[in-house]
């Protein structure tokens, strides 16, 4: 007669932004932990929302990223119940490193924000030392594009032998394109079914091409646009609504879930992936850009700011790079002239370059090896 099954191991995964619980890289990490037999406790400094898509083996818990919290909580014995620790960005990564060292557990980190150069961030030197020590202690580091591998090695001082995996800002199973949804969205947005429509999702500011898009709308009276802005000042939203664009601009002010945002991309013709911030990580975006991955996975060609990490969009024919706003409108017309062919190029790029399913298997294997010396 067999005895009771041994309890499943538990992993603790730390987030800085609770809303990123279902972002593509965190979804991949949590899913890979589950696939390796772990239950997953997600720690964040605020409510994360529903964990229902992951099932009952994923729960959320509160944490604070401060020296006071570390001194008061990190030594407590209950952390020893965890089989491994993982986390993203500087604030959580420092905590991950301290817990892994104190309780002698393996850890890995997601360097989705590389706080180097002019993007150093507000954290103290002491906290940053804890973060960099965690990087060096980690069994492996994840970044979101191959162009960020040398950047994270230099930033964290990683030895050449320490593995760095790449997982893009992309769901490995994106929603299917739904023509009926496209028609409903166009009607709700007040845009014609065949109107050439550009989209920008996420940050809406001068370093994300906001001025390029608005200038193009004024130059071409046939052009339309959809904006899904995050973190935009209420005054800026008011001024956007007051623009005299004849109903050619729709502003999505409601916060969409990750899946809702991706499904709604079927309503776009061209997406913007513009990053003019000179900080090192923003000049090595590539497939770390969630918006770019969303557009391409959903068959939407892109206009990108020129940088080496975006060269693949021209190589695959699924996008155009521009140097500044002067070439933006011409790029939109170039892509809009043959959208059906561009959508096929997007699908080819998704399967041959972004490769989220293949990269996910590598992540599963790396997590599976944590239990081995």
C-alpha positions as CSV (number, residue, x, y, z in Angstrom):
1,X,0.0,0.0,0.0
2,X,1.5,3.3,-1.1
3,X,1.9,6.2,1.3
4,X,0.7,9.8,0.8
5,X,2.3,11.7,-2.1
6,X,5.1,14.0,-1.1
7,X,4.2,17.7,-1.1
8,X,4.9,19.6,-4.3
9,X,7.8,22.0,-4.1
10,X,7.0,25.7,-4.0
11,X,8.6,28.6,-5.9
12,X,8.5,32.2,-4.9
13,X,8.3,34.7,-7.8
14,X,8.7,38.4,-7.1
15,X,7.1,41.2,-9.1
16,X,7.6,45.0,-8.9
17,X,4.4,45.9,-10.8
18,X,1.3,43.8,-9.8
19,X,-0.3,44.3,-13.2
20,X,2.6,42.4,-14.8
21,X,1.3,39.1,-13.3
22,X,0.0,38.1,-16.8
23,X,2.6,39.8,-19.0
24,X,4.2,37.5,-21.5
25,X,7.6,36.9,-19.8
26,X,6.0,36.4,-16.3
27,X,3.4,34.2,-17.8
28,X,6.2,32.1,-19.3
29,X,8.1,31.9,-16.1
30,X,5.1,30.9,-14.0
31,X,3.9,28.4,-16.6
32,X,7.4,26.9,-16.7
33,X,7.6,26.6,-12.9
34,X,4.2,24.9,-12.9
35,X,5.3,22.5,-15.7
36,X,8.3,21.6,-13.6
37,X,6.0,20.6,-10.7
38,X,6.2,23.7,-8.6
39,X,3.3,25.5,-6.9
40,X,4.0,29.2,-7.3
41,X,3.6,32.0,-4.7
42,X,3.7,35.4,-6.5
43,X,4.9,38.3,-4.3
44,X,4.1,41.9,-5.3
45,X,3.7,45.2,-3.4
46,X,-0.1,45.4,-4.3
47,X,-3.1,43.4,-5.4
48,X,-2.3,41.4,-8.6
49,X,-5.8,40.6,-9.6
50,X,-7.2,37.2,-10.5
51,X,-4.9,34.2,-10.8
52,X,-7.6,32.1,-12.4
53,X,-5.9,31.6,-15.8
54,X,-3.0,29.8,-13.9
55,X,-5.2,27.6,-11.8
56,X,-5.3,27.0,-8.0
57,X,-1.6,26.2,-7.8
58,X,-0.7,29.9,-8.1
59,X,-1.4,32.4,-5.3
60,X,-0.5,36.0,-4.6
61,X,1.1,37.6,-1.5
62,X,2.2,41.0,-0.4
63,X,5.8,42.2,-0.1
64,X,7.6,45.5,0.4
65,X,10.9,46.3,-1.3
66,X,12.8,48.1,1.4
67,X,15.7,47.7,3.8
68,X,13.2,47.7,6.7
69,X,11.3,44.8,5.2
70,X,14.5,42.8,4.5
71,X,15.8,43.3,8.0
72,X,12.5,42.3,9.5
73,X,11.4,39.5,7.2
74,X,14.2,37.9,5.2
75,X,15.6,35.8,8.1
76,X,12.3,34.2,9.0
77,X,12.2,30.4,8.8
78,X,9.1,30.2,6.7
79,X,11.1,31.2,3.6
80,X,12.8,27.8,3.8
81,X,9.7,26.1,2.5
82,X,10.5,27.5,-1.0
83,X,12.5,25.4,-3.4
84,X,13.6,28.3,-5.5
85,X,13.3,32.1,-5.8
86,X,12.9,34.3,-8.9
87,X,12.1,37.9,-9.6
88,X,12.2,40.8,-12.1
89,X,13.7,44.3,-12.1
90,X,16.1,45.7,-9.5
91,X,13.7,46.1,-6.6
92,X,12.6,42.4,-6.4
93,X,15.9,41.0,-7.7
94,X,17.7,42.3,-4.6
95,X,15.2,40.5,-2.4
96,X,15.6,37.3,-4.4
97,X,19.3,37.4,-3.9
98,X,19.2,37.9,-0.2
99,X,16.6,35.2,0.4
100,X,18.5,32.7,-1.8
101,X,21.7,33.3,0.1
102,X,20.2,33.2,3.6
103,X,18.2,30.1,3.0
104,X,20.6,28.3,0.5
105,X,18.1,28.0,-2.3
106,X,18.7,28.3,-6.1
107,X,17.4,31.4,-7.8
108,X,17.1,32.9,-11.3
109,X,16.3,36.5,-12.4
110,X,14.5,38.2,-15.3
111,X,16.5,41.3,-16.3
112,X,13.5,43.0,-18.1
113,X,14.7,46.4,-16.9
114,X,18.4,47.0,-17.1
115,X,19.1,50.1,-15.0
116,X,22.3,51.3,-16.7
117,X,23.5,54.6,-18.0
118,X,21.0,57.4,-18.0
119,X,18.3,54.9,-17.0
120,X,20.0,54.2,-13.6
121,X,16.8,54.6,-11.6
122,X,16.2,55.9,-8.1
123,X,17.6,53.0,-6.0
124,X,20.5,53.6,-3.6
125,X,24.0,52.2,-4.2
126,X,23.4,49.8,-1.3
127,X,20.3,48.4,-2.9
128,X,21.9,48.2,-6.3
129,X,24.8,46.2,-4.8
130,X,22.3,43.7,-3.5
131,X,20.7,43.5,-6.9
132,X,24.0,42.9,-8.7
133,X,25.0,40.3,-6.2
134,X,21.7,38.5,-6.9
135,X,22.5,38.5,-10.7
136,X,25.8,36.9,-10.0
137,X,24.4,34.4,-7.6
138,X,21.6,33.4,-10.0
139,X,21.8,30.0,-11.8
140,X,20.8,31.8,-15.0
141,X,19.5,35.2,-16.1
142,X,16.7,35.9,-18.6
143,X,16.7,38.9,-20.9
144,X,14.1,39.6,-23.6
145,X,16.3,40.1,-26.7
146,X,19.7,38.9,-27.8
147,X,21.0,42.5,-28.1
148,X,20.5,42.8,-24.3
149,X,22.8,39.8,-23.5
150,X,26.1,41.9,-23.6
151,X,24.3,44.8,-21.9
152,X,23.2,42.7,-18.9
153,X,26.6,40.9,-18.7
154,X,28.3,44.3,-18.5
155,X,25.7,45.8,-16.1
156,X,25.8,42.9,-13.6
157,X,29.4,41.8,-14.2
158,X,28.3,38.3,-15.1
159,X,31.1,35.8,-15.8
160,X,31.3,34.4,-19.3
161,X,30.2,30.9,-18.2
162,X,27.0,32.1,-16.5
163,X,24.0,31.3,-18.7
164,X,21.8,34.1,-20.1
165,X,18.5,32.9,-21.8
166,X,16.4,35.0,-24.1
167,X,12.6,35.0,-23.8
168,X,10.8,37.7,-25.8
169,X,8.0,40.0,-24.7
170,X,5.6,37.7,-26.6
171,X,2.9,35.2,-25.7
172,X,3.7,31.8,-27.2
173,X,0.0,31.2,-28.0
174,X,-1.3,34.5,-29.2
175,X,-5.0,34.9,-29.9
176,X,-6.3,34.1,-33.3
177,X,-7.1,37.0,-35.7
178,X,-10.8,37.4,-35.7
179,X,-12.2,39.2,-38.7
180,X,-15.6,39.6,-37.1
181,X,-14.0,41.3,-34.1
182,X,-12.1,43.6,-36.4
183,X,-15.3,44.8,-37.9
184,X,-16.9,45.3,-34.4
185,X,-13.9,47.2,-33.2
186,X,-13.8,49.5,-36.2
187,X,-17.5,50.3,-35.7
188,X,-17.0,51.0,-32.0
189,X,-14.0,53.2,-32.7
190,X,-16.0,55.1,-35.3
191,X,-13.4,54.2,-38.1
192,X,-14.1,53.0,-41.6
193,X,-13.5,49.3,-42.2
194,X,-10.9,50.1,-44.9
195,X,-9.4,53.2,-43.4
196,X,-5.6,52.9,-43.0
197,X,-5.3,52.8,-39.2
198,X,-2.1,53.2,-37.1
199,X,-1.9,52.2,-33.5
200,X,0.3,53.0,-30.5
201,X,-0.1,51.0,-27.3
202,X,1.5,51.6,-23.9
203,X,3.7,54.7,-23.3
204,X,2.5,57.7,-25.3
205,X,5.1,60.4,-25.2
206,X,7.7,62.1,-27.3
207,X,10.2,59.2,-26.9
208,X,7.5,56.7,-28.2
209,X,6.7,58.6,-31.4
210,X,3.6,60.4,-30.2
211,X,4.6,63.6,-32.1
212,X,5.4,61.6,-35.3
213,X,1.9,60.0,-35.2
214,X,0.0,63.3,-34.6
215,X,2.0,65.1,-37.3
216,X,1.1,62.3,-39.8
217,X,-2.6,62.6,-38.9
218,X,-2.5,66.3,-39.6
219,X,-0.6,65.8,-42.9
220,X,-2.8,63.0,-44.3
221,X,-6.6,63.6,-43.8
222,X,-7.3,59.9,-44.8
223,X,-5.2,58.4,-42.0
224,X,-6.7,57.1,-38.8
225,X,-5.3,56.1,-35.4
226,X,-6.0,54.2,-32.2
227,X,-4.2,55.1,-29.0
228,X,-4.1,52.8,-26.0
229,X,-2.1,55.1,-23.6
230,X,-0.7,54.1,-20.2
231,X,0.3,56.7,-17.6
232,X,-0.7,59.7,-19.6
233,X,-1.4,62.9,-17.8
234,X,-5.2,63.8,-17.7
235,X,-4.4,67.2,-19.3
236,X,-2.7,65.5,-22.2
237,X,-5.7,63.2,-22.7
238,X,-8.0,66.3,-22.7
239,X,-5.9,68.0,-25.3
240,X,-5.8,64.9,-27.5
241,X,-9.6,64.8,-27.5
242,X,-9.7,68.4,-28.5
243,X,-7.7,67.9,-31.6
244,X,-9.6,68.7,-34.8
245,X,-9.2,65.3,-36.6
246,X,-12.7,64.7,-37.8
247,X,-13.3,61.6,-35.8
248,X,-10.1,59.9,-37.1
249,X,-8.6,59.3,-33.7
250,X,-9.9,56.9,-31.1
251,X,-8.5,56.9,-27.5
252,X,-8.9,53.8,-25.5
253,X,-9.0,55.1,-21.9
254,X,-10.1,51.9,-20.2
255,X,-7.4,49.6,-18.9
256,X,-7.4,46.5,-21.0
257,X,-6.1,43.1,-19.8
258,X,-3.1,41.6,-21.6
259,X,-5.3,39.3,-23.6
260,X,-7.8,42.0,-24.4
261,X,-5.1,44.3,-25.7
262,X,-3.7,41.5,-27.9
263,X,-7.0,40.5,-29.3
264,X,-7.9,44.2,-30.1
265,X,-4.8,44.4,-32.3
266,X,-6.8,42.8,-35.1
267,X,-8.4,46.2,-35.6
268,X,-5.1,47.8,-36.5
269,X,-3.3,48.0,-39.8
270,X,0.1,49.3,-38.7
271,X,1.7,49.5,-35.2
272,X,4.3,51.8,-33.8
273,X,7.4,50.6,-32.0
274,X,9.3,53.8,-31.5
275,X,12.0,54.2,-28.8
276,X,14.1,57.3,-29.0
277,X,15.2,57.4,-25.4
278,X,19.0,57.2,-25.6
279,X,19.5,55.0,-22.5
280,X,21.2,51.7,-23.3
281,X,18.2,49.4,-22.8
282,X,16.0,51.5,-25.0
283,X,18.5,51.2,-27.9
284,X,18.5,47.4,-27.5
285,X,14.8,46.8,-27.6
286,X,14.3,44.2,-30.3
287,X,11.7,41.5,-29.2
288,X,11.8,42.8,-25.6
289,X,9.2,45.2,-26.8
290,X,5.8,43.8,-25.9
291,X,4.0,46.2,-28.3
292,X,6.2,45.1,-31.2
293,X,5.7,41.4,-30.4
294,X,2.0,42.0,-30.0
295,X,1.7,43.7,-33.4
296,X,3.7,41.1,-35.3
297,X,2.1,38.1,-33.6
298,X,-1.3,39.5,-34.6
299,X,-0.3,40.1,-38.2
300,X,0.2,43.9,-37.9
301,X,3.3,45.3,-39.6
302,X,5.3,47.9,-37.7
303,X,7.1,51.3,-38.0
304,X,10.2,51.3,-35.8
305,X,12.8,53.8,-34.8
306,X,16.1,52.9,-36.3
307,X,18.3,50.7,-34.2
308,X,20.3,47.5,-34.8
309,X,17.9,45.3,-32.7
310,X,15.0,46.2,-35.1
311,X,16.9,45.3,-38.3
312,X,14.9,42.0,-38.5
313,X,11.6,43.7,-39.3
314,X,13.1,44.9,-42.6
315,X,14.8,41.6,-43.2
316,X,11.5,39.8,-42.9
317,X,9.5,42.5,-44.7
318,X,7.1,43.0,-41.7
319,X,8.2,46.6,-41.0
320,X,10.1,49.7,-41.8
321,X,12.6,51.6,-39.7
322,X,12.7,55.4,-39.8
323,X,15.3,57.8,-38.5
324,X,12.9,60.6,-37.4
325,X,9.4,61.9,-38.0
326,X,10.3,63.2,-41.5
327,X,10.1,59.6,-42.9
328,X,7.2,58.4,-40.8
329,X,4.3,59.2,-43.1
330,X,6.1,57.7,-46.2
331,X,6.7,54.5,-44.1
332,X,3.0,54.3,-43.3
333,X,2.0,54.6,-47.0
334,X,4.7,52.0,-47.9
335,X,3.4,49.4,-45.5
336,X,-0.3,50.2,-46.2
337,X,0.1,49.6,-49.9
338,X,0.2,45.8,-49.5
339,X,-1.1,44.8,-46.1
340,X,-2.0,41.3,-47.0
341,X,1.6,40.4,-48.0
342,X,2.9,42.2,-44.9
343,X,0.6,40.1,-42.6
344,X,2.1,36.9,-44.1
345,X,5.6,38.4,-43.4
346,X,4.6,39.0,-39.8
347,X,3.6,35.3,-39.4
348,X,6.9,34.2,-40.9
349,X,8.8,36.5,-38.5
350,X,6.8,35.2,-35.5
351,X,7.7,31.6,-36.3
352,X,11.3,32.1,-37.5
353,X,12.6,35.0,-35.5
354,X,10.6,35.6,-32.3
355,X,10.2,31.9,-31.7
356,X,8.4,32.0,-28.3
357,X,7.5,28.3,-28.2
358,X,11.1,27.2,-28.8
359,X,12.4,29.7,-26.3
360,X,9.8,28.6,-23.7
361,X,11.1,25.0,-24.0
362,X,14.6,26.2,-23.2
363,X,13.2,28.1,-20.1
364,X,11.4,24.9,-18.9
365,X,14.6,22.9,-19.2
366,X,16.7,25.5,-17.3
367,X,14.2,25.6,-14.5
368,X,14.1,21.8,-14.4
369,X,17.9,21.8,-13.9
370,X,17.7,24.0,-10.7
371,X,17.5,20.9,-8.6
372,X,20.8,19.6,-9.9
373,X,24.1,20.8,-8.5
